[in-house]
Amino acid sequence: MASMNISLPDPLRAQVQARIDSGQYASASDYVRDLIRRDQHAIEDEARWLRDLDASIADSLVEMRAGGGVDLDTACDAVLADVAADGRPA
């Protein structure tokens, strides 16, 4: 396993040491490895979310081109009419 030296300002170093002292991590290396893994998962989750969003947009465009879907103005007007019918201010 390769090693890497990093420099931390005192408050961050204290945070790392506090996590070690609490027993949550065995060492600074263990803590940093966990942070990097969490970052990797966050990046993967974001990429997956963006792929799903792109696919959803593409599906919606296909549906709209085929004559499906609802015009946004029509949908908003219907919501506002429902709100008004309930006696709530819009």
Distance bins in CASP14 RR format, pairs under 12 A and 6 or more apart:
PFRMAT RR
TARGET T0000
AUTHOR 0000-0000-0000
RMODE 2
METHOD distances of the structure
MODEL  1
1 29 0 0 0 0 1 0 0 0 0 0 0
1 33 0 0 0 0 1 0 0 0 0 0 0
2 29 0 0 0 0 0 1 0 0 0 0 0
3 28 0 0 0 0 0 1 0 0 0 0 0
3 29 0 0 0 0 1 0 0 0 0 0 0
3 32 0 0 0 0 0 1 0 0 0 0 0
4 28 0 0 0 0 0 1 0 0 0 0 0
4 29 0 0 0 0 1 0 0 0 0 0 0
4 32 0 0 0 0 1 0 0 0 0 0 0
4 33 0 0 0 0 0 1 0 0 0 0 0
4 36 0 0 0 0 0 1 0 0 0 0 0
5 28 0 0 0 0 0 1 0 0 0 0 0
5 29 0 0 0 0 0 1 0 0 0 0 0
5 32 0 0 0 0 0 1 0 0 0 0 0
6 12 0 0 0 0 1 0 0 0 0 0 0
6 13 0 0 0 0 0 1 0 0 0 0 0
6 16 0 0 0 0 0 1 0 0 0 0 0
6 28 0 0 0 0 1 0 0 0 0 0 0
6 29 0 0 0 0 0 1 0 0 0 0 0
6 31 0 0 0 0 0 1 0 0 0 0 0
6 32 1 0 0 1 0 0 0 0 0 0 0
6 35 0 0 0 0 0 1 0 0 0 0 0
6 36 0 0 0 0 0 1 0 0 0 0 0
7 13 0 0 0 0 1 0 0 0 0 0 0
8 14 0 0 0 0 1 0 0 0 0 0 0
8 15 0 0 0 0 1 0 0 0 0 0 0
8 16 1 0 0 1 0 0 0 0 0 0 0
8 17 0 0 0 0 0 1 0 0 0 0 0
8 28 0 0 0 0 1 0 0 0 0 0 0
8 31 0 0 0 0 0 1 0 0 0 0 0
8 32 0 0 0 0 1 0 0 0 0 0 0
9 15 0 0 0 0 0 1 0 0 0 0 0
9 16 0 0 0 0 0 1 0 0 0 0 0
10 16 0 0 0 0 0 1 0 0 0 0 0
10 17 0 0 0 0 0 1 0 0 0 0 0
11 17 0 0 0 0 0 1 0 0 0 0 0
11 18 0 0 0 0 0 1 0 0 0 0 0
12 18 0 0 0 0 0 1 0 0 0 0 0
12 19 0 0 0 0 0 1 0 0 0 0 0
12 28 0 0 0 0 0 1 0 0 0 0 0
12 31 0 0 0 0 0 1 0 0 0 0 0
12 32 0 0 0 0 0 1 0 0 0 0 0
12 35 0 0 0 0 0 1 0 0 0 0 0
13 19 0 0 0 0 0 1 0 0 0 0 0
13 20 0 0 0 0 0 1 0 0 0 0 0
13 28 0 0 0 0 1 0 0 0 0 0 0
13 31 0 0 0 0 0 1 0 0 0 0 0
13 32 0 0 0 0 0 1 0 0 0 0 0
14 20 0 0 0 0 0 1 0 0 0 0 0
14 21 0 0 0 0 1 0 0 0 0 0 0
14 28 0 0 0 0 0 1 0 0 0 0 0
15 21 0 0 0 0 0 1 0 0 0 0 0
15 22 0 0 0 0 0 1 0 0 0 0 0
15 24 0 0 0 0 0 1 0 0 0 0 0
15 25 0 0 0 0 0 1 0 0 0 0 0
15 28 0 0 0 0 0 1 0 0 0 0 0
15 31 0 0 0 0 1 0 0 0 0 0 0
15 32 0 0 0 0 0 1 0 0 0 0 0
15 35 0 0 0 0 0 1 0 0 0 0 0
16 22 0 0 0 0 0 1 0 0 0 0 0
16 24 0 0 0 0 0 1 0 0 0 0 0
16 25 0 0 0 0 1 0 0 0 0 0 0
16 27 0 0 0 0 1 0 0 0 0 0 0
16 28 1 0 1 0 0 0 0 0 0 0 0
16 29 0 0 0 0 0 1 0 0 0 0 0
16 30 0 0 0 0 0 1 0 0 0 0 0
16 31 1 0 1 0 0 0 0 0 0 0 0
16 32 1 0 0 1 0 0 0 0 0 0 0
16 34 0 0 0 0 0 1 0 0 0 0 0
16 35 0 0 0 0 1 0 0 0 0 0 0
17 23 0 0 0 0 0 1 0 0 0 0 0
17 24 0 0 0 0 0 1 0 0 0 0 0
17 25 0 0 0 0 1 0 0 0 0 0 0
17 27 0 0 0 0 0 1 0 0 0 0 0
17 28 1 0 0 1 0 0 0 0 0 0 0
17 31 0 0 0 0 1 0 0 0 0 0 0
18 24 0 0 0 0 1 0 0 0 0 0 0
18 25 0 0 0 0 1 0 0 0 0 0 0
18 28 0 0 0 0 0 1 0 0 0 0 0
18 31 0 0 0 0 0 1 0 0 0 0 0
19 25 1 0 1 0 0 0 0 0 0 0 0
19 26 0 0 0 0 0 1 0 0 0 0 0
19 27 0 0 0 0 0 1 0 0 0 0 0
19 28 0 0 0 0 1 0 0 0 0 0 0
19 30 0 0 0 0 1 0 0 0 0 0 0
19 31 1 0 1 0 0 0 0 0 0 0 0
19 32 0 0 0 0 0 1 0 0 0 0 0
19 34 0 0 0 0 1 0 0 0 0 0 0
19 35 0 0 0 0 0 1 0 0 0 0 0
20 26 1 0 0 1 0 0 0 0 0 0 0
20 27 1 0 0 1 0 0 0 0 0 0 0
20 28 1 0 0 1 0 0 0 0 0 0 0
20 29 0 0 0 0 0 1 0 0 0 0 0
20 30 0 0 0 0 1 0 0 0 0 0 0
20 31 1 0 0 1 0 0 0 0 0 0 0
20 32 0 0 0 0 0 1 0 0 0 0 0
20 34 0 0 0 0 0 1 0 0 0 0 0
21 27 0 0 0 0 0 1 0 0 0 0 0
21 28 0 0 0 0 0 1 0 0 0 0 0
21 31 0 0 0 0 0 1 0 0 0 0 0
22 31 0 0 0 0 0 1 0 0 0 0 0
23 30 0 0 0 0 0 1 0 0 0 0 0
23 31 0 0 0 0 0 1 0 0 0 0 0
24 30 0 0 0 0 1 0 0 0 0 0 0
24 31 1 0 0 1 0 0 0 0 0 0 0
24 34 0 0 0 0 1 0 0 0 0 0 0
24 35 0 0 0 0 0 1 0 0 0 0 0
25 31 1 0 1 0 0 0 0 0 0 0 0
25 32 0 0 0 0 1 0 0 0 0 0 0
25 33 0 0 0 0 1 0 0 0 0 0 0
25 34 1 0 0 1 0 0 0 0 0 0 0
25 35 0 0 0 0 1 0 0 0 0 0 0
26 32 0 0 0 0 0 1 0 0 0 0 0
26 33 0 0 0 0 0 1 0 0 0 0 0
26 34 0 0 0 0 0 1 0 0 0 0 0
27 33 0 0 0 0 1 0 0 0 0 0 0
27 34 0 0 0 0 0 1 0 0 0 0 0
28 34 0 0 0 0 0 1 0 0 0 0 0
28 35 0 0 0 0 0 1 0 0 0 0 0
29 35 0 0 0 0 0 1 0 0 0 0 0
29 36 0 0 0 0 0 1 0 0 0 0 0
30 36 0 0 0 0 0 1 0 0 0 0 0
30 37 0 0 0 0 0 1 0 0 0 0 0
31 37 0 0 0 0 0 1 0 0 0 0 0
31 38 0 0 0 0 0 1 0 0 0 0 0
32 38 0 0 0 0 0 1 0 0 0 0 0
32 39 0 0 0 0 0 1 0 0 0 0 0
33 39 0 0 0 0 0 1 0 0 0 0 0
33 40 0 0 0 0 0 1 0 0 0 0 0
34 40 0 0 0 0 0 1 0 0 0 0 0
34 41 0 0 0 0 0 1 0 0 0 0 0
35 41 0 0 0 0 0 1 0 0 0 0 0
35 42 0 0 0 0 0 1 0 0 0 0 0
36 42 0 0 0 0 0 1 0 0 0 0 0
36 43 0 0 0 0 0 1 0 0 0 0 0
37 43 0 0 0 0 0 1 0 0 0 0 0
37 44 0 0 0 0 0 1 0 0 0 0 0
38 44 0 0 0 0 0 1 0 0 0 0 0
38 45 0 0 0 0 0 1 0 0 0 0 0
39 45 0 0 0 0 0 1 0 0 0 0 0
39 46 0 0 0 0 0 1 0 0 0 0 0
40 46 0 0 0 0 0 1 0 0 0 0 0
40 47 0 0 0 0 0 1 0 0 0 0 0
41 47 0 0 0 0 0 1 0 0 0 0 0
41 48 0 0 0 0 0 1 0 0 0 0 0
42 48 0 0 0 0 0 1 0 0 0 0 0
42 49 0 0 0 0 0 1 0 0 0 0 0
43 49 0 0 0 0 0 1 0 0 0 0 0
43 50 0 0 0 0 0 1 0 0 0 0 0
44 50 0 0 0 0 0 1 0 0 0 0 0
44 51 0 0 0 0 0 1 0 0 0 0 0
45 51 0 0 0 0 0 1 0 0 0 0 0
45 52 0 0 0 0 0 1 0 0 0 0 0
46 52 0 0 0 0 0 1 0 0 0 0 0
46 53 0 0 0 0 0 1 0 0 0 0 0
47 53 0 0 0 0 0 1 0 0 0 0 0
47 54 0 0 0 0 0 1 0 0 0 0 0
48 54 0 0 0 0 0 1 0 0 0 0 0
48 55 0 0 0 0 0 1 0 0 0 0 0
49 55 0 0 0 0 0 1 0 0 0 0 0
49 56 0 0 0 0 0 1 0 0 0 0 0
50 56 0 0 0 0 0 1 0 0 0 0 0
50 57 0 0 0 0 0 1 0 0 0 0 0
51 57 0 0 0 0 0 1 0 0 0 0 0
51 58 0 0 0 0 0 1 0 0 0 0 0
52 58 0 0 0 0 0 1 0 0 0 0 0
52 59 0 0 0 0 0 1 0 0 0 0 0
53 59 0 0 0 0 0 1 0 0 0 0 0
53 60 0 0 0 0 0 1 0 0 0 0 0
54 60 0 0 0 0 0 1 0 0 0 0 0
54 61 0 0 0 0 0 1 0 0 0 0 0
55 61 0 0 0 0 0 1 0 0 0 0 0
55 62 0 0 0 0 0 1 0 0 0 0 0
56 62 0 0 0 0 0 1 0 0 0 0 0
56 63 0 0 0 0 0 1 0 0 0 0 0
57 63 0 0 0 0 0 1 0 0 0 0 0
57 64 0 0 0 0 0 1 0 0 0 0 0
58 64 0 0 0 0 0 1 0 0 0 0 0
58 65 0 0 0 0 0 1 0 0 0 0 0
59 65 0 0 0 0 0 1 0 0 0 0 0
59 66 0 0 0 0 0 1 0 0 0 0 0
59 68 0 0 0 0 0 1 0 0 0 0 0
59 69 0 0 0 0 0 1 0 0 0 0 0
60 66 0 0 0 0 0 1 0 0 0 0 0
60 67 0 0 0 0 0 1 0 0 0 0 0
60 68 0 0 0 0 1 0 0 0 0 0 0
60 69 1 0 0 1 0 0 0 0 0 0 0
60 70 0 0 0 0 0 1 0 0 0 0 0
60 72 0 0 0 0 0 1 0 0 0 0 0
61 67 0 0 0 0 0 1 0 0 0 0 0
61 68 0 0 0 0 0 1 0 0 0 0 0
61 69 0 0 0 0 0 1 0 0 0 0 0
62 68 0 0 0 0 1 0 0 0 0 0 0
62 69 0 0 0 0 0 1 0 0 0 0 0
63 69 1 0 1 0 0 0 0 0 0 0 0
63 70 0 0 0 0 0 1 0 0 0 0 0
64 70 0 0 0 0 1 0 0 0 0 0 0
64 71 0 0 0 0 1 0 0 0 0 0 0
64 72 0 0 0 0 0 1 0 0 0 0 0
69 75 0 0 0 0 1 0 0 0 0 0 0
70 76 0 0 0 0 1 0 0 0 0 0 0
70 77 0 0 0 0 0 1 0 0 0 0 0
70 78 0 0 0 0 1 0 0 0 0 0 0
70 79 0 0 0 0 0 1 0 0 0 0 0
71 77 0 0 0 0 1 0 0 0 0 0 0
71 78 0 0 0 0 0 1 0 0 0 0 0
72 78 0 0 0 0 0 1 0 0 0 0 0
72 79 0 0 0 0 0 1 0 0 0 0 0
73 79 0 0 0 0 0 1 0 0 0 0 0
73 80 0 0 0 0 0 1 0 0 0 0 0
74 80 0 0 0 0 0 1 0 0 0 0 0
74 81 0 0 0 0 0 1 0 0 0 0 0
75 81 0 0 0 0 0 1 0 0 0 0 0
75 82 0 0 0 0 0 1 0 0 0 0 0
76 82 0 0 0 0 0 1 0 0 0 0 0
76 83 0 0 0 0 0 1 0 0 0 0 0
76 90 0 0 0 0 0 1 0 0 0 0 0
77 83 0 0 0 0 0 1 0 0 0 0 0
77 84 0 0 0 0 0 1 0 0 0 0 0
77 90 0 0 0 0 0 1 0 0 0 0 0
78 84 0 0 0 0 0 1 0 0 0 0 0
78 85 0 0 0 0 0 1 0 0 0 0 0
79 85 0 0 0 0 0 1 0 0 0 0 0
79 86 0 0 0 0 0 1 0 0 0 0 0
79 88 0 0 0 0 0 1 0 0 0 0 0
79 90 0 0 0 0 1 0 0 0 0 0 0
80 86 0 0 0 0 0 1 0 0 0 0 0
80 87 0 0 0 0 0 1 0 0 0 0 0
80 88 0 0 0 0 0 1 0 0 0 0 0
80 89 0 0 0 0 0 1 0 0 0 0 0
80 90 1 0 1 0 0 0 0 0 0 0 0
81 87 0 0 0 0 0 1 0 0 0 0 0
81 88 0 0 0 0 0 1 0 0 0 0 0
81 90 0 0 0 0 1 0 0 0 0 0 0
82 88 0 0 0 0 1 0 0 0 0 0 0
82 90 0 0 0 0 1 0 0 0 0 0 0
83 89 1 0 0 1 0 0 0 0 0 0 0
83 90 1 0 1 0 0 0 0 0 0 0 0
84 90 1 0 0 1 0 0 0 0 0 0 0
END
